[in-house]
Amino acid sequence: RFLIQTQFISAELMEDQLLLLLRSLERKIVSQQLKLVRTQITLGSYEGGDGNRPFCVDARLLSFPLVTEQGLTMDLVKMSGVQLWADGTAVPRDQPFEAVAALYVALYVLNLLSG
């Protein structure tokens, strides 16, 4: 009999993030936010190294009809540990993979349900 032990790191969204997600849902920008966060995860920027290397995302994913929507999105991602700039530059802080993954799951589910 073998006992396999796995380490599961759980990240939860903060209350402020949940409020921003609600605003995103109301403004119908969840789909675009999901694409942005998916890009962050699939870039592999969290693999290897110290995980704090700057990387770039497609700046078009940060292009919203209203500036407030862009700010809302940048704040949401920043709360997950990644600083974003309008030009697409992103800088992870403090090994944010788990927090970004939690945000991705929340956006994915919201997008699926609102779809």
N, CA, C and O atoms as CSV, one atom per row, in Angstrom:
chain,resi,resn,atom,element,x,y,z
A,1,ARG,N,N,0.834,-1.179,0.000
A,1,ARG,CA,C,0.000,0.000,0.000
A,1,ARG,C,C,0.882,1.247,0.000
A,1,ARG,O,O,1.767,1.407,0.840
A,2,PHE,N,N,0.619,2.100,-0.943
A,2,PHE,CA,C,1.395,3.329,-1.038
A,2,PHE,C,C,0.516,4.517,-0.676
A,2,PHE,O,O,-0.648,4.608,-1.065
A,3,LEU,N,N,1.103,5.395,0.059
A,3,LEU,CA,C,0.405,6.631,0.404
A,3,LEU,C,C,1.049,7.754,-0.395
A,3,LEU,O,O,2.215,8.093,-0.189
A,4,ILE,N,N,0.287,8.313,-1.291
A,4,ILE,CA,C,0.792,9.416,-2.108
A,4,ILE,C,C,0.286,10.710,-1.498
A,4,ILE,O,O,-0.917,10.923,-1.347
A,5,GLN,N,N,1.212,11.545,-1.163
A,5,GLN,CA,C,0.843,12.812,-0.558
A,5,GLN,C,C,1.115,13.921,-1.563
A,5,GLN,O,O,2.200,14.001,-2.138
A,6,THR,N,N,0.131,14.763,-1.766
A,6,THR,CA,C,0.310,15.880,-2.672
A,6,THR,C,C,0.104,17.171,-1.909
A,6,THR,O,O,-0.644,17.241,-0.934
A,7,GLN,N,N,0.772,18.157,-2.374
A,7,GLN,CA,C,0.618,19.470,-1.765
A,7,GLN,C,C,-0.330,20.274,-2.636
A,7,GLN,O,O,-0.092,20.450,-3.831
A,8,PHE,N,N,-1.399,20.759,-2.035
A,8,PHE,CA,C,-2.372,21.560,-2.757
A,8,PHE,C,C,-2.338,22.959,-2.192
A,8,PHE,O,O,-2.641,23.181,-1.020
A,9,ILE,N,N,-1.971,23.887,-3.027
A,9,ILE,CA,C,-1.919,25.274,-2.597
A,9,ILE,C,C,-3.199,25.935,-3.068
A,9,ILE,O,O,-3.480,26.003,-4.264
A,10,SER,N,N,-3.954,26.411,-2.125
A,10,SER,CA,C,-5.236,27.010,-2.434
A,10,SER,C,C,-5.136,28.519,-2.326
A,10,SER,O,O,-4.620,29.046,-1.341
A,11,ALA,N,N,-5.622,29.199,-3.322
A,11,ALA,CA,C,-5.662,30.660,-3.298
A,11,ALA,C,C,-7.115,31.084,-3.416
A,11,ALA,O,O,-7.879,30.537,-4.211
A,12,GLU,N,N,-7.467,32.037,-2.636
A,12,GLU,CA,C,-8.818,32.564,-2.678
A,12,GLU,C,C,-8.784,33.993,-3.167
A,12,GLU,O,O,-7.790,34.702,-3.011
A,13,LEU,N,N,-9.885,34.399,-3.759
A,13,LEU,CA,C,-9.995,35.783,-4.188
A,13,LEU,C,C,-10.378,36.646,-2.995
A,13,LEU,O,O,-11.124,36.218,-2.114
A,14,MET,N,N,-9.861,37.857,-2.981
A,14,MET,CA,C,-10.197,38.796,-1.920
A,14,MET,C,C,-11.578,39.397,-2.197
A,14,MET,O,O,-12.064,39.377,-3.327
A,15,GLU,N,N,-12.184,39.919,-1.163
A,15,GLU,CA,C,-13.511,40.514,-1.303
A,15,GLU,C,C,-13.515,41.634,-2.341
A,15,GLU,O,O,-14.466,41.760,-3.112
A,16,ASP,N,N,-12.463,42.444,-2.366
A,16,ASP,CA,C,-12.378,43.524,-3.353
A,16,ASP,C,C,-12.339,42.970,-4.777
A,16,ASP,O,O,-12.908,43.560,-5.696
A,17,GLN,N,N,-11.672,41.842,-4.952
A,17,GLN,CA,C,-11.640,41.211,-6.270
A,17,GLN,C,C,-13.026,40.725,-6.674
A,17,GLN,O,O,-13.418,40.853,-7.834
A,18,LEU,N,N,-13.760,40.171,-5.726
A,18,LEU,CA,C,-15.111,39.705,-6.025
A,18,LEU,C,C,-16.000,40.863,-6.454
A,18,LEU,O,O,-16.818,40.716,-7.362
A,19,LEU,N,N,-15.846,42.000,-5.814
A,19,LEU,CA,C,-16.623,43.185,-6.204
A,19,LEU,C,C,-16.240,43.657,-7.609
A,19,LEU,O,O,-17.101,44.054,-8.394
A,20,LEU,N,N,-14.947,43.610,-7.916
A,20,LEU,CA,C,-14.510,43.987,-9.263
A,20,LEU,C,C,-15.013,42.989,-10.303
A,20,LEU,O,O,-15.344,43.373,-11.425
A,21,LEU,N,N,-15.069,41.724,-9.938
A,21,LEU,CA,C,-15.615,40.720,-10.855
A,21,LEU,C,C,-17.100,40.985,-11.125
A,21,LEU,O,O,-17.572,40.821,-12.250
A,22,LEU,N,N,-17.817,41.389,-10.102
A,22,LEU,CA,C,-19.221,41.729,-10.275
A,22,LEU,C,C,-19.374,42.914,-11.221
A,22,LEU,O,O,-20.236,42.903,-12.100
A,23,ARG,N,N,-18.546,43.928,-11.045
A,23,ARG,CA,C,-18.577,45.082,-11.957
A,23,ARG,C,C,-18.210,44.669,-13.381
A,23,ARG,O,O,-18.787,45.168,-14.348
A,24,SER,N,N,-17.260,43.768,-13.502
A,24,SER,CA,C,-16.863,43.269,-14.823
A,24,SER,C,C,-18.016,42.541,-15.499
A,24,SER,O,O,-18.255,42.699,-16.697
A,25,LEU,N,N,-18.720,41.749,-14.717
A,25,LEU,CA,C,-19.875,41.015,-15.233
A,25,LEU,C,C,-20.952,41.992,-15.709
A,25,LEU,O,O,-21.535,41.804,-16.777
A,26,GLU,N,N,-21.210,43.020,-14.925
A,26,GLU,CA,C,-22.196,44.036,-15.295
A,26,GLU,C,C,-21.798,44.766,-16.574
A,26,GLU,O,O,-22.655,45.107,-17.390
A,27,ARG,N,N,-20.508,45.005,-16.748
A,27,ARG,CA,C,-20.015,45.738,-17.929
A,27,ARG,C,C,-19.761,44.822,-19.127
A,27,ARG,O,O,-19.392,45.287,-20.206
A,28,LYS,N,N,-19.958,43.538,-18.930
A,28,LYS,CA,C,-19.799,42.535,-19.991
A,28,LYS,C,C,-18.379,42.506,-20.576
A,28,LYS,O,O,-18.189,42.457,-21.791
A,29,ILE,N,N,-17.399,42.537,-19.681
A,29,ILE,CA,C,-16.004,42.501,-20.120
A,29,ILE,C,C,-15.273,41.253,-19.613
A,29,ILE,O,O,-14.055,41.148,-19.759
A,30,VAL,N,N,-16.000,40.325,-19.030
A,30,VAL,CA,C,-15.399,39.117,-18.458
A,30,VAL,C,C,-14.671,38.300,-19.529
A,30,VAL,O,O,-13.586,37.776,-19.274
A,31,SER,N,N,-15.248,38.190,-20.706
A,31,SER,CA,C,-14.641,37.392,-21.772
A,31,SER,C,C,-13.251,37.924,-22.145
A,31,SER,O,O,-12.308,37.149,-22.306
A,32,GLN,N,N,-13.135,39.225,-22.279
A,32,GLN,CA,C,-11.843,39.822,-22.626
A,32,GLN,C,C,-10.854,39.677,-21.467
A,32,GLN,O,O,-9.668,39.435,-21.689
A,33,GLN,N,N,-11.332,39.823,-20.249
A,33,GLN,CA,C,-10.463,39.639,-19.085
A,33,GLN,C,C,-9.965,38.196,-19.003
A,33,GLN,O,O,-8.811,37.947,-18.652
A,34,LEU,N,N,-10.838,37.260,-19.327
A,34,LEU,CA,C,-10.451,35.852,-19.331
A,34,LEU,C,C,-9.324,35.611,-20.332
A,34,LEU,O,O,-8.358,34.915,-20.019
A,35,LYS,N,N,-9.437,36.173,-21.519
A,35,LYS,CA,C,-8.379,36.020,-22.524
A,35,LYS,C,C,-7.057,36.586,-22.018
A,35,LYS,O,O,-6.001,35.992,-22.234
A,36,LEU,N,N,-7.114,37.725,-21.350
A,36,LEU,CA,C,-5.914,38.354,-20.810
A,36,LEU,C,C,-5.258,37.472,-19.753
A,36,LEU,O,O,-4.050,37.242,-19.799
A,37,VAL,N,N,-6.039,36.985,-18.810
A,37,VAL,CA,C,-5.493,36.163,-17.730
A,37,VAL,C,C,-5.010,34.822,-18.277
A,37,VAL,O,O,-3.994,34.303,-17.815
A,38,ARG,N,N,-5.714,34.255,-19.245
A,38,ARG,CA,C,-5.269,33.005,-19.887
A,38,ARG,C,C,-3.899,33.222,-20.522
A,38,ARG,O,O,-3.028,32.358,-20.427
A,39,THR,N,N,-3.705,34.356,-21.160
A,39,THR,CA,C,-2.423,34.682,-21.780
A,39,THR,C,C,-1.315,34.716,-20.738
A,39,THR,O,O,-0.215,34.219,-20.980
A,40,GLN,N,N,-1.603,35.304,-19.575
A,40,GLN,CA,C,-0.591,35.371,-18.513
A,40,GLN,C,C,-0.172,33.984,-18.071
A,40,GLN,O,O,1.013,33.726,-17.859
A,41,ILE,N,N,-1.128,33.101,-17.932
A,41,ILE,CA,C,-0.822,31.752,-17.459
A,41,ILE,C,C,-0.088,30.958,-18.532
A,41,ILE,O,O,0.877,30.258,-18.225
A,42,THR,N,N,-0.527,31.055,-19.787
A,42,THR,CA,C,0.062,30.234,-20.841
A,42,THR,C,C,1.400,30.762,-21.335
A,42,THR,O,O,2.121,30.047,-22.031
A,43,LEU,N,N,1.744,31.984,-20.994
A,43,LEU,CA,C,3.061,32.484,-21.384
A,43,LEU,C,C,4.176,31.727,-20.687
A,43,LEU,O,O,5.332,31.770,-21.108
A,44,GLY,N,N,3.815,31.028,-19.610
A,44,GLY,CA,C,4.827,30.276,-18.883
A,44,GLY,C,C,5.757,31.160,-18.100
A,44,GLY,O,O,6.849,30.739,-17.720
A,45,SER,N,N,5.338,32.385,-17.854
A,45,SER,CA,C,6.205,33.327,-17.164
A,45,SER,C,C,6.453,32.929,-15.715
A,45,SER,O,O,7.346,33.477,-15.069
A,46,TYR,N,N,5.680,31.990,-15.198
A,46,TYR,CA,C,5.835,31.582,-13.815
A,46,TYR,C,C,6.689,30.330,-13.690
A,46,TYR,O,O,6.995,29.895,-12.579
A,47,GLU,N,N,7.073,29.754,-14.810
A,47,GLU,CA,C,7.836,28.507,-14.779
A,47,GLU,C,C,9.324,28.802,-14.716
A,47,GLU,O,O,9.841,29.605,-15.494
A,48,GLY,N,N,9.989,28.170,-13.816
A,48,GLY,CA,C,11.422,28.325,-13.708
A,48,GLY,C,C,11.808,29.701,-13.209
A,48,GLY,O,O,10.955,30.576,-13.060
A,49,GLY,N,N,13.071,29.894,-12.955
A,49,GLY,CA,C,13.559,31.186,-12.510
A,49,GLY,C,C,12.894,31.632,-11.217
A,49,GLY,O,O,12.367,30.823,-10.453
A,50,ASP,N,N,12.931,32.926,-10.996
A,50,ASP,CA,C,12.361,33.432,-9.757
A,50,ASP,C,C,10.896,33.813,-9.900
A,50,ASP,O,O,10.266,34.198,-8.914
A,51,GLY,N,N,10.340,33.716,-11.099
A,51,GLY,CA,C,8.930,34.014,-11.296
A,51,GLY,C,C,8.593,35.488,-11.268
A,51,GLY,O,O,7.419,35.857,-11.311
A,52,ASN,N,N,9.594,36.326,-11.199
A,52,ASN,CA,C,9.348,37.767,-11.128
A,52,ASN,C,C,9.876,38.504,-12.353
A,52,ASN,O,O,10.097,39.714,-12.307
A,53,ARG,N,N,10.074,37.785,-13.430
A,53,ARG,CA,C,10.578,38.419,-14.648
A,53,ARG,C,C,9.450,39.115,-15.389
A,53,ARG,O,O,8.363,38.556,-15.535
A,54,PRO,N,N,9.702,40.339,-15.860
A,54,PRO,CA,C,8.685,41.025,-16.666
A,54,PRO,C,C,8.401,40.254,-17.949
A,54,PRO,O,O,9.283,39.576,-18.476
A,55,PHE,N,N,7.190,40.354,-18.444
A,55,PHE,CA,C,6.810,39.752,-19.706
A,55,PHE,C,C,5.774,40.661,-20.350
A,55,PHE,O,O,5.332,41.636,-19.743
A,56,CYS,N,N,5.394,40.342,-21.566
A,56,CYS,CA,C,4.427,41.174,-22.277
A,56,CYS,C,C,3.197,40.355,-22.652
A,56,CYS,O,O,3.290,39.180,-23.007
A,57,VAL,N,N,2.048,41.010,-22.563
A,57,VAL,CA,C,0.809,40.439,-23.067
A,57,VAL,C,C,0.364,41.296,-24.240
A,57,VAL,O,O,0.843,42.418,-24.405
A,58,ASP,N,N,-0.518,40.796,-25.030
A,58,ASP,CA,C,-1.032,41.541,-26.174
A,58,ASP,C,C,-1.773,42.774,-25.655
A,58,ASP,O,O,-2.803,42.650,-24.992
A,59,ALA,N,N,-1.249,43.955,-25.956
A,59,ALA,CA,C,-1.841,45.205,-25.466
A,59,ALA,C,C,-3.285,45.380,-25.940
A,59,ALA,O,O,-4.053,46.120,-25.326
A,60,ARG,N,N,-3.659,44.699,-27.035
A,60,ARG,CA,C,-5.049,44.795,-27.507
A,60,ARG,C,C,-6.021,44.202,-26.487
A,60,ARG,O,O,-7.191,44.583,-26.446
A,61,LEU,N,N,-5.535,43.270,-25.665
A,61,LEU,CA,C,-6.389,42.689,-24.630
A,61,LEU,C,C,-6.656,43.680,-23.496
A,61,LEU,O,O,-7.538,43.461,-22.665
A,62,LEU,N,N,-5.896,44.758,-23.468
A,62,LEU,CA,C,-6.103,45.817,-22.483
A,62,LEU,C,C,-6.837,47.009,-23.080
A,62,LEU,O,O,-6.978,48.052,-22.442
A,63,SER,N,N,-7.294,46.843,-24.293
A,63,SER,CA,C,-8.011,47.911,-24.979
A,63,SER,C,C,-9.514,47.705,-24.793
A,63,SER,O,O,-10.098,46.766,-25.332
A,64,PHE,N,N,-10.123,48.600,-24.021
A,64,PHE,CA,C,-11.558,48.518,-23.724
A,64,PHE,C,C,-12.238,49.784,-24.229
A,64,PHE,O,O,-11.585,50.815,-24.393
A,65,PRO,N,N,-13.543,49.715,-24.476
A,65,PRO,CA,C,-14.270,50.899,-24.936
A,65,PRO,C,C,-14.148,52.084,-23.967
A,65,PRO,O,O,-14.099,53.237,-24.394
A,66,LEU,N,N,-14.102,51.793,-22.683
A,66,LEU,CA,C,-14.000,52.856,-21.684
A,66,LEU,C,C,-12.714,52.699,-20.877
A,66,LEU,O,O,-12.299,51.583,-20.566
A,67,VAL,N,N,-12.096,53.816,-20.544
A,67,VAL,CA,C,-10.871,53.798,-19.754
A,67,VAL,C,C,-11.127,53.177,-18.383
A,67,VAL,O,O,-10.248,52.521,-17.824
A,68,THR,N,N,-12.319,53.381,-17.844
A,68,THR,CA,C,-12.635,52.808,-16.530
A,68,THR,C,C,-12.612,51.280,-16.565
A,68,THR,O,O,-12.272,50.646,-15.566
A,69,GLU,N,N,-12.966,50.689,-17.696
A,69,GLU,CA,C,-12.935,49.232,-17.824
A,69,GLU,C,C,-11.497,48.721,-17.848
A,69,GLU,O,O,-11.191,47.667,-17.292
A,70,GLN,N,N,-10.628,49.479,-18.495
A,70,GLN,CA,C,-9.213,49.113,-18.501
A,70,GLN,C,C,-8.656,49.193,-17.078
A,70,GLN,O,O,-7.944,48.294,-16.630
A,71,GLY,N,N,-8.984,50.266,-16.383
A,71,GLY,CA,C,-8.520,50.426,-15.006
A,71,GLY,C,C,-9.048,49.335,-14.092
A,71,GLY,O,O,-8.321,48.826,-13.239
A,72,LEU,N,N,-10.304,48.978,-14.269
A,72,LEU,CA,C,-10.926,47.907,-13.490
A,72,LEU,C,C,-10.164,46.602,-13.702
A,72,LEU,O,O,-9.872,45.880,-12.749
A,73,THR,N,N,-9.847,46.312,-14.955
A,73,THR,CA,C,-9.127,45.081,-15.302
A,73,THR,C,C,-7.719,45.081,-14.728
A,73,THR,O,O,-7.265,44.076,-14.180
A,74,MET,N,N,-7.036,46.199,-14.853
A,74,MET,CA,C,-5.672,46.288,-14.336
A,74,MET,C,C,-5.656,46.155,-12.810
A,74,MET,O,O,-4.752,45.535,-12.251
A,75,ASP,N,N,-6.647,46.732,-12.142
A,75,ASP,CA,C,-6.750,46.600,-10.682
A,75,ASP,C,C,-7.019,45.155,-10.280
A,75,ASP,O,O,-6.437,44.654,-9.318
A,76,LEU,N,N,-7.894,44.494,-11.013
A,76,LEU,CA,C,-8.242,43.100,-10.730
A,76,LEU,C,C,-7.012,42.204,-10.829
A,76,LEU,O,O,-6.772,41.362,-9.964
A,77,VAL,N,N,-6.247,42.394,-11.882
A,77,VAL,CA,C,-5.035,41.585,-12.084
A,77,VAL,C,C,-3.964,41.947,-11.052
A,77,VAL,O,O,-3.246,41.074,-10.564
A,78,LYS,N,N,-3.863,43.228,-10.726
A,78,LYS,CA,C,-2.870,43.665,-9.738
A,78,LYS,C,C,-3.123,43.016,-8.382
A,78,LYS,O,O,-2.182,42.667,-7.670
A,79,MET,N,N,-4.400,42.855,-8.027
A,79,MET,CA,C,-4.737,42.202,-6.759
A,79,MET,C,C,-4.321,40.734,-6.739
A,79,MET,O,O,-4.228,40.124,-5.673
A,80,SER,N,N,-4.073,40.172,-7.918
A,80,SER,CA,C,-3.591,38.791,-8.021
A,80,SER,C,C,-2.077,38.715,-8.095
A,80,SER,O,O,-1.511,37.637,-8.271
A,81,GLY,N,N,-1.425,39.858,-7.962
A,81,GLY,CA,C,0.032,39.851,-7.899
A,81,GLY,C,C,0.767,40.134,-9.189
A,81,GLY,O,O,1.960,39.850,-9.295
A,82,VAL,N,N,0.067,40.699,-10.186
A,82,VAL,CA,C,0.739,41.043,-11.438
A,82,VAL,C,C,0.430,42.502,-11.773
A,82,VAL,O,O,-0.728,42.884,-11.944
A,83,GLN,N,N,1.487,43.306,-11.862
A,83,GLN,CA,C,1.329,44.714,-12.233
A,83,GLN,C,C,1.280,44.814,-13.748
A,83,GLN,O,O,2.196,44.354,-14.429
A,84,LEU,N,N,0.225,45.408,-14.281
A,84,LEU,CA,C,0.060,45.573,-15.728
A,84,LEU,C,C,0.148,47.035,-16.111
A,84,LEU,O,O,-0.269,47.912,-15.354
A,85,TRP,N,N,0.696,47.294,-17.293
A,85,TRP,CA,C,0.696,48.623,-17.861
A,85,TRP,C,C,-0.047,48.586,-19.186
A,85,TRP,O,O,-0.165,47.531,-19.809
A,86,ALA,N,N,-0.543,49.727,-19.611
A,86,ALA,CA,C,-1.370,49.825,-20.821
A,86,ALA,C,C,-0.646,49.329,-22.073
A,86,ALA,O,O,-1.298,48.924,-23.035
A,87,ASP,N,N,0.683,49.355,-22.079
A,87,ASP,CA,C,1.434,48.892,-23.253
A,87,ASP,C,C,1.569,47.370,-23.300
A,87,ASP,O,O,2.153,46.826,-24.237
A,88,GLY,N,N,1.028,46.683,-22.288
A,88,GLY,CA,C,1.084,45.222,-22.252
A,88,GLY,C,C,2.190,44.662,-21.383
A,88,GLY,O,O,2.283,43.447,-21.208
A,89,THR,N,N,3.031,45.527,-20.836
A,89,THR,CA,C,4.086,45.075,-19.944
A,89,THR,C,C,3.471,44.569,-18.642
A,89,THR,O,O,2.568,45.193,-18.085
A,90,ALA,N,N,3.967,43.445,-18.173
A,90,ALA,CA,C,3.464,42.851,-16.935
A,90,ALA,C,C,4.641,42.409,-16.074
A,90,ALA,O,O,5.611,41.839,-16.573
A,91,VAL,N,N,4.545,42.677,-14.788
A,91,VAL,CA,C,5.586,42.279,-13.848
A,91,VAL,C,C,4.944,41.510,-12.699
A,91,VAL,O,O,4.204,42.090,-11.904
A,92,PRO,N,N,5.220,40.209,-12.603
A,92,PRO,CA,C,4.700,39.417,-11.480
A,92,PRO,C,C,5.413,39.812,-10.187
A,92,PRO,O,O,6.601,40.134,-10.187
A,93,ARG,N,N,4.666,39.778,-9.094
A,93,ARG,CA,C,5.235,40.057,-7.779
A,93,ARG,C,C,4.941,38.884,-6.858
A,93,ARG,O,O,3.840,38.334,-6.887
A,94,ASP,N,N,5.901,38.501,-6.052
A,94,ASP,CA,C,5.700,37.509,-4.996
A,94,ASP,C,C,5.083,36.196,-5.470
A,94,ASP,O,O,4.114,35.727,-4.874
A,95,GLN,N,N,5.611,35.606,-6.506
A,95,GLN,CA,C,5.146,34.302,-6.981
A,95,GLN,C,C,3.625,34.226,-7.087
A,95,GLN,O,O,3.004,33.495,-6.315
A,96,PRO,N,N,3.012,34.943,-8.002
A,96,PRO,CA,C,1.555,35.073,-8.035
A,96,PRO,C,C,0.793,33.946,-8.718
A,96,PRO,O,O,-0.418,34.073,-8.896
A,97,PHE,N,N,1.434,32.854,-9.110
A,97,PHE,CA,C,0.746,31.867,-9.935
A,97,PHE,C,C,-0.587,31.402,-9.334
A,97,PHE,O,O,-1.599,31.357,-10.034
A,98,GLU,N,N,-0.590,31.062,-8.055
A,98,GLU,CA,C,-1.818,30.560,-7.434
A,98,GLU,C,C,-2.929,31.596,-7.471
A,98,GLU,O,O,-4.078,31.262,-7.760
A,99,ALA,N,N,-2.600,32.851,-7.181
A,99,ALA,CA,C,-3.607,33.917,-7.180
A,99,ALA,C,C,-4.136,34.173,-8.589
A,99,ALA,O,O,-5.332,34.406,-8.766
A,100,VAL,N,N,-3.266,34.134,-9.584
A,100,VAL,CA,C,-3.700,34.326,-10.974
A,100,VAL,C,C,-4.543,33.135,-11.421
A,100,VAL,O,O,-5.525,33.306,-12.144
A,101,ALA,N,N,-4.167,31.939,-10.997
A,101,ALA,CA,C,-4.956,30.753,-11.336
A,101,ALA,C,C,-6.352,30.842,-10.730
A,101,ALA,O,O,-7.330,30.474,-11.380
A,102,ALA,N,N,-6.458,31.323,-9.496
A,102,ALA,CA,C,-7.768,31.485,-8.857
A,102,ALA,C,C,-8.608,32.505,-9.621
A,102,ALA,O,O,-9.809,32.309,-9.808
A,103,LEU,N,N,-7.982,33.582,-10.058
A,103,LEU,CA,C,-8.690,34.591,-10.855
A,103,LEU,C,C,-9.148,33.992,-12.179
A,103,LEU,O,O,-10.267,34.243,-12.626
A,104,TYR,N,N,-8.285,33.204,-12.803
A,104,TYR,CA,C,-8.633,32.558,-14.062
A,104,TYR,C,C,-9.871,31.666,-13.906
A,104,TYR,O,O,-10.786,31.710,-14.728
A,105,VAL,N,N,-9.887,30.866,-12.848
A,105,VAL,CA,C,-11.020,29.966,-12.613
A,105,VAL,C,C,-12.306,30.772,-12.427
A,105,VAL,O,O,-13.346,30.421,-12.985
A,106,ALA,N,N,-12.238,31.844,-11.651
A,106,ALA,CA,C,-13.421,32.680,-11.417
A,106,ALA,C,C,-13.915,33.306,-12.721
A,106,ALA,O,O,-15.116,33.315,-12.995
A,107,LEU,N,N,-12.992,33.827,-13.519
A,107,LEU,CA,C,-13.377,34.421,-14.806
A,107,LEU,C,C,-13.955,33.363,-15.748
A,107,LEU,O,O,-14.934,33.617,-16.451
A,108,TYR,N,N,-13.347,32.184,-15.756
A,108,TYR,CA,C,-13.803,31.100,-16.618
A,108,TYR,C,C,-15.253,30.723,-16.289
A,108,TYR,O,O,-16.091,30.582,-17.179
A,109,VAL,N,N,-15.521,30.564,-15.000
A,109,VAL,CA,C,-16.870,30.173,-14.575
A,109,VAL,C,C,-17.871,31.281,-14.883
A,109,VAL,O,O,-18.959,31.005,-15.388
A,110,LEU,N,N,-17.520,32.528,-14.587
A,110,LEU,CA,C,-18.410,33.649,-14.885
A,110,LEU,C,C,-18.691,33.747,-16.390
A,110,LEU,O,O,-19.823,33.987,-16.810
A,111,ASN,N,N,-17.651,33.559,-17.176
A,111,ASN,CA,C,-17.820,33.614,-18.636
A,111,ASN,C,C,-18.719,32.486,-19.117
A,111,ASN,O,O,-19.568,32.692,-19.984
A,112,LEU,N,N,-18.539,31.316,-18.570
A,112,LEU,CA,C,-19.358,30.160,-18.933
A,112,LEU,C,C,-20.831,30.389,-18.568
A,112,LEU,O,O,-21.732,30.105,-19.356
A,113,LEU,N,N,-21.048,30.900,-17.370
A,113,LEU,CA,C,-22.421,31.110,-16.901
A,113,LEU,C,C,-23.121,32.289,-17.580
A,113,LEU,O,O,-24.346,32.301,-17.705
A,114,SER,N,N,-22.343,33.271,-18.015
A,114,SER,CA,C,-22.945,34.463,-18.630
A,114,SER,C,C,-23.062,34.325,-20.130
A,114,SER,O,O,-23.671,35.164,-20.793
A,115,GLY,N,N,-22.481,33.269,-20.666
A,115,GLY,CA,C,-22.309,33.033,-22.005
A,115,GLY,C,C,-23.200,32.941,-23.070
A,115,GLY,O,O,-22.783,32.716,-24.206
